[in-house]
Amino acid sequence: MSLPLWTLEEFVRAVDGTVAGTPADAITGISIDSRTLEPGDAFVAIAGERFDGHDFVEAALTAGASLALVARDRLASLPADGRYVVVEDVLEALRQLGRAARARSSARIVAVTGSVGKTSTKEALRLALSRCGKTHASVASFNNHWGVPLTLARMPRDVAFGVFEIGMNHAGEITPLVQMVRPHVAIITTVQAVHLEFFDSVEGIAKAKAEIFNGLEPGGVAILNQDNDQFDLLTFLARTTGVETIRTFGEREGTDGQLLRAVGQTGTSVVQARILGEEITYKIGAPGRHFVVNSLAVLLAVVELGADLALAGLALSELSAPKGRGAQTRLLVPGGSITIIDESYNANPASMRAALSLLGESPVALPGRRIAVVGDMLELGETAAQLHAELVEPMQAAKVDRVYCAGPLMHALWQRLPTQMRAHYAEQSAALLEPLKEDLRAGDVIMIKGSLGSRMGPLVEALKQDYAAADETVAV
């Protein structure tokens, strides 16, 4: 019989807590959401900016939680017949649980950060490593001060590989997270102009991303994008942190993971690459140059973690672009169908350019057109207007025919667009729906993207509600 995720004794010792009531002896999972909690999970009552988990303890216990991890100063307000482990600080207790999970594990660990492509690279690593051994990876984008320790706390004791995504908005945020994860391999996908509201320069962003080196295990490997403008700075920062082995990926001759050739097909890319001297040809089940380039880092990590390169390459054919990050859907319109490229999860100048490049690579059946529907990119600071206006160049390079803009920042782009590219401008994304629907014609490919605050996701969902699916979601 296999051991549970945590025994009660292990759990209490890890969080330095005290028991109240009669919690179950076995804990099968860790949850912070009473709505999705499974019977046997420990419910962690985190107090966040919008919600306090203590308000949902009763619901969690009713749903079958093995116990609730709660703060001592809230215990008196909770059901008297509950099952509790009591601590002074719930979030710190979760961190301690994460550290204990890492300490007991013999898994080979990889951590990913970068301005763009963290989540898709994490998913590619999960797929590739799963072919070679039991693999644990963070769900969704659990990459922050609670997401990373939660992912650690959920890591079974017997996994062979662990995959962690680490994000940041400010300097100093990555260091404590990576020191919990203690990876053997650290990947920085790229450094670009994001979160400029909180940084003086792109170099400042690079220094913050380089904090991932602070938690590398002795003898650990850093994997860096040699085609990125910040490569030299990142290399210097890795060396000064004591990293001895640096692997490189990109298109330049001599990189450890070199792209030799990539051919885009409908919904996929076929890649020929050289990984540490070994040539490999593989298919990626998602279109887009950014998936291709980051797959090189994935395969380098696979080798450095001791997994099988050939099996990993085969696994990448199963990679799909998640909702909001490039997922494609065909919808029926009079006379045929249109394709929606859903990039609505978030946006910054680098990811916007990548999405536009994907739009440019997408085949269009006449009389269809390439249509970009774009909302404000947020957290860009004083250069925001300029960075929006500069999107006209990648739009022209992608041969975009029609552009819909939403938001006050996107007005800077609207003003720079050639007249023939202008479709419609609105202050709010919702106001684009009817003009866009009136403009649609069979064969159109429509890419929709913007920061979360610009609310481009509801525009995607509205189109899906108003038009029938031509088939199942395209596996991309």
DAUR-V223293 format. One record per pair of residues at least 12 apart in sequence whose ideal C-beta (glycine too) atoms are under 7 Angstrom apart, sorted by the first residue. I is the first residue (numbers start at 1). J is the second residue. Records with the same first field share a line. If there is no record, write none. Layout:
BEGIN
I->J / J
END
This chain:
BEGIN
3->157
4->26 / 27 / 28
5->27 / 28 / 29 / 156
6->27
7->25 / 26
8->23 / 24 / 25 / 27
11->27 / 42 / 85
12->85
14->96 / 97 / 100
15->69 / 85 / 87 / 93 / 96 / 97
16->87 / 96
17->85 / 86 / 87 / 93
18->86
19->85
20->75 / 84 / 86
21->81 / 82 / 83 / 84
22->83
23->66 / 67 / 83 / 85
24->66 / 67
26->40 / 66
27->40 / 42 / 66
28->40 / 41
29->41 / 154
30->42 / 44 / 150 / 153 / 154
31->43 / 44
32->44 / 46 / 53 / 150
34->56 / 59 / 60 / 63
37->60 / 63 / 65
39->64
40->64 / 66
41->65 / 66
42->65 / 66 / 67 / 69
43->57 / 60 / 65 / 68 / 69
44->69 / 90 / 94
45->57 / 68 / 69 / 70 / 90
46->90 / 91 / 94 / 146
47->90
54->70 / 71 / 74 / 78
57->70 / 78 / 82
58->79
61->79 / 82 / 83
66->83
67->83 / 84 / 85
68->82 / 83 / 84
69->85 / 87 / 90 / 93
70->84 / 86 / 90
71->87 / 88 / 89 / 90
72->86 / 87 / 88
91->146
94->146 / 149 / 150 / 153
95->149 / 180
97->153
98->149 / 152 / 153 / 180
99->180
101->152 / 153 / 155
102->152 / 180 / 181 / 182
104->157
105->155 / 157 / 159 / 162
107->159 / 160 / 161 / 162
108->160 / 161 / 184 / 305 / 306
109->162 / 164 / 181 / 182 / 183 / 184
110->125 / 163 / 183 / 184 / 185 / 187 / 301 / 305
111->164 / 166 / 178 / 181 / 183 / 186 / 212
112->125 / 165 / 166 / 187 / 189
113->166 / 167 / 174 / 188 / 209 / 212
114->188 / 189 / 190 / 209
115->190 / 191 / 192 / 194 / 205 / 348 / 350
116->189 / 190 / 192 / 290 / 350 / 351 / 354
117->189 / 190 / 290 / 294
118->143 / 165 / 167 / 189
119->141 / 165 / 322 / 325
120->291 / 294 / 325
121->187 / 189 / 294 / 297 / 298
122->137 / 138 / 163 / 165
123->319
124->294 / 295 / 298 / 316 / 319
125->163 / 298 / 301
126->163
127->315 / 316 / 318 / 319
128->298 / 302 / 312 / 315 / 316
129->161 / 163 / 302 / 305 / 307
130->315
131->311 / 312 / 314 / 315
132->307 / 308 / 311 / 312
133->160 / 161 / 307
134->158 / 159 / 160
135->159 / 160 / 161 / 163
136->155 / 156 / 159 / 162
137->163
138->151 / 163 / 164 / 165
141->165
143->165 / 166 / 167
144->167
148->164 / 166 / 177 / 180 / 181
149->180
151->164
152->180 / 181
161->305 / 307
164->181 / 183
166->178 / 212
168->208
169->195 / 198
170->198
171->207 / 208
174->208 / 211 / 212
175->211 / 214
178->211 / 212 / 214 / 215
179->214 / 215
181->215
182->215 / 217
183->215 / 216 / 217 / 220
184->217 / 220 / 221 / 305
185->220 / 221 / 223 / 301 / 304 / 305
186->212 / 213 / 216 / 220 / 222 / 223
187->223 / 297 / 301
188->209 / 212 / 224 / 225 / 234
189->225 / 294 / 297
190->225 / 228 / 350
191->205 / 206 / 209 / 228 / 230
192->348 / 349 / 350
193->349 / 350 / 387
194->348 / 350
195->379
196->380 / 381 / 383
197->379 / 380 / 381
202->230
203->233
206->230 / 233 / 234
207->237
210->234 / 237 / 238
213->237 / 238 / 241 / 243
214->241
216->243
220->243
221->245 / 247 / 304
222->238 / 243 / 246
223->247 / 249 / 297 / 300 / 301
224->246 / 248
225->249 / 250
226->248 / 249 / 250 / 252 / 255
227->250 / 251 / 252
247->300 / 304
249->296 / 297 / 300
250->293
256->276 / 300
257->273 / 275 / 296 / 297 / 299 / 300
258->273 / 274
259->273 / 292 / 293 / 296
260->272 / 273 / 274
262->292
264->287 / 361
266->363
267->287 / 328 / 474 / 475 / 476
268->283 / 284 / 285 / 287
269->284 / 287 / 291 / 292
270->283
271->284 / 292 / 295
273->296
275->299 / 300 / 303 / 309
276->303
278->309
280->309 / 313
282->313 / 314 / 316
283->316 / 317
284->316 / 319
285->317 / 318 / 319 / 320 / 475 / 476
286->319 / 320 / 321 / 326 / 476
287->358 / 361 / 476
288->326 / 354 / 358
289->354 / 357
290->354
295->316
299->312 / 313
320->475 / 476
321->476
323->342
324->342 / 343 / 344 / 345 / 457
325->343 / 345
326->341 / 343 / 358 / 476
327->342 / 473 / 476
328->340 / 341 / 474 / 476
329->342 / 464 / 469 / 473 / 474
330->469 / 470 / 471 / 474
331->463 / 464 / 467 / 468 / 469 / 470
332->467 / 468 / 470
333->440 / 442 / 467
335->442
336->442 / 443
337->442 / 470
338->440 / 442 / 444 / 446
339->362 / 445
340->446 / 448 / 460 / 463
341->358 / 359 / 445 / 446 / 447
342->448 / 460
343->355 / 447 / 448 / 449
344->448 / 449 / 450 / 456 / 457 / 460
346->451 / 452
347->377 / 449 / 450 / 451
348->377
349->377 / 387
352->377 / 391 / 449
353->394
355->447 / 449
356->372 / 394 / 395 / 398 / 400
357->394 / 398
359->372 / 398 / 400 / 445 / 447
360->397 / 398 / 399
362->445
364->443 / 445
365->443
366->443
367->441 / 443
368->441 / 442 / 443 / 444 / 445
369->401 / 402 / 444
370->398 / 399 / 400 / 401 / 445
371->401 / 402 / 444 / 445 / 446
372->395 / 400 / 403 / 447
373->404 / 432 / 436 / 446 / 447 / 448 / 459
374->403 / 405 / 410 / 449 / 450
375->406 / 407 / 410 / 429 / 450 / 451 / 454 / 456
376->407 / 408 / 409 / 410 / 450 / 451 / 454
377->409 / 451
378->451 / 453
384->409
385->409 / 412
388->409 / 410 / 412 / 413
389->412 / 413 / 416
391->413
392->413 / 416 / 417
400->421
402->421 / 423 / 439
403->417 / 421 / 422 / 423
404->423 / 424 / 432 / 436
405->425
406->426 / 428 / 429 / 432 / 450 / 454
407->427 / 454
408->427
411->425
423->439
429->450 / 454 / 455 / 456 / 459
430->458
432->459
433->459 / 462
437->466
448->460
END
